[in-house]
């Protein structure tokens, strides 16, 4: 993605988010979904009313977030 605003133009309606937890997920977890070839959406299951943040693969990696921990392929 060349422009960060392009990430927010991607539709999340048909996207499936998955959780990754370090412990019990009863209080909520971080959720991640692939939303494009080089695009990811990161949300909080405790706050489903908030729009997920969007990241390129490079930004996600720089933040130390590994999609394989969520069971997602790179």
N, CA, C and O atoms as a GROMACS GRO file, in nm:
protein
  296
    1UNK      N    1   0.085  -0.119   0.000
    1UNK     CA    2   0.000   0.000   0.000
    1UNK      C    3   0.088   0.124   0.000
    1UNK      O    4   0.178   0.137   0.083
    2UNK      N    5   0.063   0.210  -0.089
    2UNK     CA    6   0.146   0.329  -0.099
    2UNK      C    7   0.095   0.443  -0.012
    2UNK      O    8   0.172   0.531   0.025
    3UNK      N    9  -0.033   0.442   0.020
    3UNK     CA   10  -0.094   0.552   0.094
    3UNK      C   11  -0.174   0.494   0.211
    3UNK      O   12  -0.259   0.408   0.192
    4UNK      N   13  -0.146   0.542   0.331
    4UNK     CA   14  -0.214   0.493   0.451
    4UNK      C   15  -0.365   0.506   0.439
    4UNK      O   16  -0.438   0.421   0.490
    5UNK      N   17  -0.414   0.612   0.374
    5UNK     CA   18  -0.558   0.630   0.361
    5UNK      C   19  -0.621   0.518   0.278
    5UNK      O   20  -0.739   0.489   0.294
    6UNK      N   21  -0.542   0.455   0.190
    6UNK     CA   22  -0.593   0.342   0.112
    6UNK      C   23  -0.636   0.227   0.203
    6UNK      O   24  -0.733   0.157   0.174
    7UNK      N   25  -0.565   0.209   0.313
    7UNK     CA   26  -0.599   0.102   0.407
    7UNK      C   27  -0.737   0.122   0.467
    7UNK      O   28  -0.812   0.026   0.487
    8UNK      N   29  -0.772   0.247   0.495
    8UNK     CA   30  -0.901   0.276   0.556
    8UNK      C   31  -1.014   0.276   0.454
    8UNK      O   32  -1.131   0.285   0.492
    9UNK      N   33  -0.981   0.268   0.326
    9UNK     CA   34  -1.084   0.258   0.223
    9UNK      C   35  -1.128   0.113   0.202
    9UNK      O   36  -1.231   0.088   0.140
   10UNK      N   37  -1.051   0.018   0.255
   10UNK     CA   38  -1.085  -0.123   0.239
   10UNK      C   39  -1.205  -0.160   0.326
   10UNK      O   40  -1.213  -0.120   0.443
   11UNK      N   41  -1.296  -0.235   0.269
   11UNK     CA   42  -1.420  -0.276   0.337
   11UNK      C   43  -1.392  -0.393   0.433
   11UNK      O   44  -1.327  -0.490   0.395
   12UNK      N   45  -1.442  -0.382   0.555
   12UNK     CA   46  -1.424  -0.488   0.654
   12UNK      C   47  -1.547  -0.577   0.670
   12UNK      O   48  -1.548  -0.668   0.753
   13UNK      N   49  -1.651  -0.553   0.591
   13UNK     CA   50  -1.779  -0.623   0.608
   13UNK      C   51  -1.765  -0.776   0.600
   13UNK      O   52  -1.830  -0.846   0.677
   14UNK      N   53  -1.683  -0.827   0.510
   14UNK     CA   54  -1.672  -0.972   0.491
   14UNK      C   55  -1.545  -1.030   0.554
   14UNK      O   56  -1.509  -1.144   0.527
   15UNK      N   57  -1.478  -0.952   0.637
   15UNK     CA   58  -1.352  -0.993   0.698
   15UNK      C   59  -1.377  -1.074   0.824
   15UNK      O   60  -1.466  -1.042   0.903
   16UNK      N   61  -1.298  -1.180   0.842
   16UNK     CA   62  -1.305  -1.261   0.964
   16UNK      C   63  -1.184  -1.230   1.051
   16UNK      O   64  -1.070  -1.251   1.011
   17UNK      N   65  -1.211  -1.181   1.170
   17UNK     CA   66  -1.104  -1.153   1.266
   17UNK      C   67  -1.077  -1.278   1.349
   17UNK      O   68  -1.168  -1.354   1.379
   18UNK      N   69  -0.951  -1.298   1.386
   18UNK     CA   70  -0.912  -1.408   1.474
   18UNK      C   71  -0.840  -1.350   1.596
   18UNK      O   72  -0.781  -1.242   1.590
   19UNK      N   73  -0.848  -1.424   1.707
   19UNK     CA   74  -0.789  -1.378   1.832
   19UNK      C   75  -0.658  -1.449   1.861
   19UNK      O   76  -0.638  -1.563   1.820
   20UNK      N   77  -0.571  -1.380   1.930
   20UNK     CA   78  -0.450  -1.439   1.985
   20UNK      C   79  -0.439  -1.392   2.128
   20UNK      O   80  -0.444  -1.272   2.157
   21UNK      N   81  -0.426  -1.486   2.218
   21UNK     CA   82  -0.423  -1.451   2.360
   21UNK      C   83  -0.302  -1.512   2.428
   21UNK      O   84  -0.257  -1.621   2.391
   22UNK      N   85  -0.251  -1.443   2.526
   22UNK     CA   86  -0.145  -1.495   2.609
   22UNK      C   87  -0.199  -1.568   2.730
   22UNK      O   88  -0.125  -1.636   2.801
   23UNK      N   89  -0.326  -1.555   2.754
   23UNK     CA   90  -0.391  -1.618   2.869
   23UNK      C   91  -0.538  -1.636   2.839
   23UNK      O   92  -0.578  -1.644   2.723
   24UNK      N   93  -0.620  -1.643   2.944
   24UNK     CA   94  -0.764  -1.662   2.921
   24UNK      C   95  -0.823  -1.547   2.840
   24UNK      O   96  -0.792  -1.430   2.864
   25UNK      N   97  -0.906  -1.580   2.745
   25UNK     CA   98  -0.966  -1.478   2.660
   25UNK      C   99  -1.102  -1.432   2.711
   25UNK      O  100  -1.179  -1.372   2.636
   26UNK      N  101  -1.134  -1.461   2.833
   26UNK     CA  102  -1.265  -1.424   2.886
   26UNK      C  103  -1.282  -1.273   2.899
   26UNK      O  104  -1.395  -1.224   2.898
   27UNK      N  105  -1.173  -1.199   2.911
   27UNK     CA  106  -1.180  -1.054   2.925
   27UNK      C  107  -1.161  -0.981   2.793
   27UNK      O  108  -1.163  -0.858   2.790
   28UNK      N  109  -1.142  -1.053   2.685
   28UNK     CA  110  -1.122  -0.991   2.555
   28UNK      C  111  -0.979  -1.006   2.508
   28UNK      O  112  -0.888  -1.030   2.586
   29UNK      N  113  -0.963  -0.992   2.380
   29UNK     CA  114  -0.831  -1.013   2.319
   29UNK      C  115  -0.810  -0.920   2.202
   29UNK      O  116  -0.902  -0.854   2.153
   30UNK      N  117  -0.686  -0.917   2.158
   30UNK     CA  118  -0.652  -0.849   2.035
   30UNK      C  119  -0.702  -0.938   1.921
   30UNK      O  120  -0.687  -1.060   1.926
   31UNK      N  121  -0.761  -0.875   1.819
   31UNK     CA  122  -0.808  -0.949   1.703
   31UNK      C  123  -0.741  -0.893   1.578
   31UNK      O  124  -0.715  -0.773   1.569
   32UNK      N  125  -0.712  -0.981   1.483
   32UNK     CA  126  -0.641  -0.941   1.362
   32UNK      C  127  -0.707  -1.006   1.241
   32UNK      O  128  -0.757  -1.118   1.249
   33UNK      N  129  -0.708  -0.934   1.131
   33UNK     CA  130  -0.761  -0.987   1.005
   33UNK      C  131  -0.678  -0.935   0.889
   33UNK      O  132  -0.634  -0.820   0.889
   34UNK      N  133  -0.657  -1.021   0.790
   34UNK     CA  134  -0.597  -0.976   0.665
   34UNK      C  135  -0.708  -0.910   0.585
   34UNK      O  136  -0.815  -0.969   0.565
   35UNK      N  137  -0.683  -0.789   0.540
   35UNK     CA  138  -0.786  -0.715   0.466
   35UNK      C  139  -0.743  -0.683   0.323
   35UNK      O  140  -0.815  -0.616   0.249
   36UNK      N  141  -0.625  -0.731   0.286
   36UNK     CA  142  -0.572  -0.709   0.153
   36UNK      C  143  -0.438  -0.778   0.141
   36UNK      O  144  -0.390  -0.838   0.236
   37UNK      N  145  -0.378  -0.769   0.023
   37UNK     CA  146  -0.250  -0.836  -0.001
   37UNK      C  147  -0.142  -0.789   0.096
   37UNK      O  148  -0.063  -0.870   0.144
   38UNK      N  149  -0.139  -0.662   0.126
   38UNK     CA  150  -0.039  -0.604   0.217
   38UNK      C  151  -0.110  -0.517   0.320
   38UNK      O  152  -0.067  -0.406   0.350
   39UNK      N  153  -0.221  -0.570   0.374
   39UNK     CA  154  -0.303  -0.488   0.463
   39UNK      C  155  -0.365  -0.572   0.573
   39UNK      O  156  -0.409  -0.685   0.550
   40UNK      N  157  -0.367  -0.515   0.693
   40UNK     CA  158  -0.418  -0.583   0.811
   40UNK      C  159  -0.504  -0.488   0.893
   40UNK      O  160  -0.483  -0.366   0.891
   41UNK      N  161  -0.601  -0.544   0.963
   41UNK     CA  162  -0.683  -0.467   1.056
   41UNK      C  163  -0.664  -0.528   1.195
   41UNK      O  164  -0.671  -0.650   1.211
   42UNK      N  165  -0.640  -0.444   1.293
   42UNK     CA  166  -0.614  -0.486   1.431
   42UNK      C  167  -0.718  -0.422   1.520
   42UNK      O  168  -0.733  -0.300   1.523
   43UNK      N  169  -0.791  -0.505   1.594
   43UNK     CA  170  -0.896  -0.454   1.680
   43UNK      C  171  -0.888  -0.509   1.820
   43UNK      O  172  -0.794  -0.582   1.854
   44UNK      N  173  -0.985  -0.474   1.901
   44UNK     CA  174  -0.994  -0.514   2.041
   44UNK      C  175  -1.132  -0.574   2.063
   44UNK      O  176  -1.233  -0.505   2.048
   45UNK      N  177  -1.137  -0.702   2.098
   45UNK     CA  178  -1.267  -0.769   2.114
   45UNK      C  179  -1.347  -0.711   2.232
   45UNK      O  180  -1.468  -0.730   2.238
   46UNK      N  181  -1.280  -0.641   2.323
   46UNK     CA  182  -1.352  -0.576   2.435
   46UNK      C  183  -1.420  -0.448   2.390
   46UNK      O  184  -1.510  -0.398   2.457
   47UNK      N  185  -1.376  -0.395   2.277
   47UNK     CA  186  -1.429  -0.267   2.226
   47UNK      C  187  -1.471  -0.282   2.080
   47UNK      O  188  -1.417  -0.213   1.993
   48UNK      N  189  -1.565  -0.370   2.051
   48UNK     CA  190  -1.605  -0.395   1.911
   48UNK      C  191  -1.667  -0.273   1.844
   48UNK      O  192  -1.679  -0.269   1.722
   49UNK      N  193  -1.707  -0.173   1.923
   49UNK     CA  194  -1.765  -0.052   1.868
   49UNK      C  195  -1.660   0.041   1.805
   49UNK      O  196  -1.694   0.129   1.727
   50UNK      N  197  -1.533   0.021   1.840
   50UNK     CA  198  -1.426   0.103   1.785
   50UNK      C  199  -1.376   0.045   1.653
   50UNK      O  200  -1.361  -0.077   1.640
   51UNK      N  201  -1.351   0.132   1.556
   51UNK     CA  202  -1.300   0.086   1.428
   51UNK      C  203  -1.158   0.031   1.446
   51UNK      O  204  -1.075   0.094   1.511
   52UNK      N  205  -1.131  -0.086   1.389
   52UNK     CA  206  -0.995  -0.142   1.399
   52UNK      C  207  -0.893  -0.051   1.332
   52UNK      O  208  -0.923   0.020   1.236
   53UNK      N  209  -0.772  -0.054   1.384
   53UNK     CA  210  -0.661   0.017   1.324
   53UNK      C  211  -0.613  -0.061   1.202
   53UNK      O  212  -0.628  -0.183   1.197
   54UNK      N  213  -0.559   0.008   1.105
   54UNK     CA  214  -0.513  -0.056   0.981
   54UNK      C  215  -0.361  -0.042   0.969
   54UNK      O  216  -0.305   0.062   1.003
   55UNK      N  217  -0.297  -0.148   0.921
   55UNK     CA  218  -0.152  -0.151   0.908
   55UNK      C  219  -0.112  -0.219   0.779
   55UNK      O  220  -0.181  -0.310   0.732
   56UNK      N  221  -0.001  -0.176   0.721
   56UNK     CA  222   0.062  -0.252   0.613
   56UNK      C  223   0.138  -0.367   0.680
   56UNK      O  224   0.156  -0.366   0.802
   57UNK      N  225   0.182  -0.464   0.602
   57UNK     CA  226   0.260  -0.576   0.658
   57UNK      C  227   0.389  -0.525   0.721
   57UNK      O  228   0.431  -0.574   0.826
   58UNK      N  229   0.451  -0.427   0.658
   58UNK     CA  230   0.576  -0.369   0.711
   58UNK      C  231   0.551  -0.302   0.846
   58UNK      O  232   0.630  -0.319   0.939
   59UNK      N  233   0.442  -0.227   0.857
   59UNK     CA  234   0.410  -0.160   0.984
   59UNK      C  235   0.376  -0.261   1.092
   59UNK      O  236   0.416  -0.244   1.208
   60UNK      N  237   0.304  -0.365   1.056
   60UNK     CA  238   0.268  -0.469   1.152
   60UNK      C  239   0.394  -0.536   1.207
   60UNK      O  240   0.406  -0.560   1.328
   61UNK      N  241   0.488  -0.566   1.119
   61UNK     CA  242   0.614  -0.626   1.159
   61UNK      C  243   0.694  -0.532   1.248
   61UNK      O  244   0.751  -0.575   1.349
   62UNK      N  245   0.699  -0.404   1.212
   62UNK     CA  246   0.772  -0.306   1.292
   62UNK      C  247   0.713  -0.292   1.432
   62UNK      O  248   0.784  -0.261   1.527
   63UNK      N  249   0.583  -0.316   1.444
   63UNK     CA  250   0.516  -0.309   1.575
   63UNK      C  251   0.534  -0.438   1.654
   63UNK      O  252   0.490  -0.447   1.769
   64UNK      N  253   0.600  -0.537   1.594
   64UNK     CA  254   0.625  -0.664   1.664
   64UNK      C  255   0.505  -0.757   1.666
   64UNK      O  256   0.497  -0.846   1.751
   65UNK      N  257   0.412  -0.738   1.574
   65UNK     CA  258   0.292  -0.821   1.568
   65UNK      C  259   0.312  -0.925   1.459
   65UNK      O  260   0.332  -0.892   1.342
   66UNK      N  261   0.305  -1.052   1.498
   66UNK     CA  262   0.328  -1.163   1.407
   66UNK      C  263   0.194  -1.230   1.373
   66UNK      O  264   0.134  -1.293   1.459
   67UNK      N  265   0.148  -1.217   1.249
   67UNK     CA  266   0.019  -1.277   1.211
   67UNK      C  267   0.014  -1.429   1.232
   67UNK      O  268  -0.094  -1.485   1.251
   68UNK      N  269   0.130  -1.496   1.230
   68UNK     CA  270   0.128  -1.641   1.250
   68UNK      C  271   0.084  -1.676   1.392
   68UNK      O  272   0.033  -1.786   1.415
   69UNK      N  273   0.102  -1.587   1.486
   69UNK     CA  274   0.055  -1.610   1.623
   69UNK      C  275  -0.097  -1.615   1.628
   69UNK      O  276  -0.155  -1.671   1.721
   70UNK      N  277  -0.161  -1.557   1.528
   70UNK     CA  278  -0.306  -1.557   1.516
   70UNK      C  279  -0.353  -1.672   1.426
   70UNK      O  280  -0.473  -1.687   1.403
   71UNK      N  281  -0.260  -1.751   1.375
   71UNK     CA  282  -0.294  -1.858   1.284
   71UNK      C  283  -0.313  -1.809   1.141
   71UNK      O  284  -0.372  -1.878   1.058
   72UNK      N  285  -0.262  -1.689   1.111
   72UNK     CA  286  -0.275  -1.630   0.978
   72UNK      C  287  -0.143  -1.642   0.903
   72UNK      O  288  -0.036  -1.626   0.961
   73UNK      N  289  -0.151  -1.669   0.774
   73UNK     CA  290  -0.031  -1.677   0.691
   73UNK      C  291   0.019  -1.538   0.656
   73UNK      O  292  -0.059  -1.444   0.644
   74UNK      N  293   0.148  -1.526   0.641
   74UNK     CA  294   0.208  -1.399   0.601
   74UNK      C  295   0.188  -1.370   0.455
   74UNK      O  296   0.232  -1.267   0.405
   0.00000   0.00000   0.00000
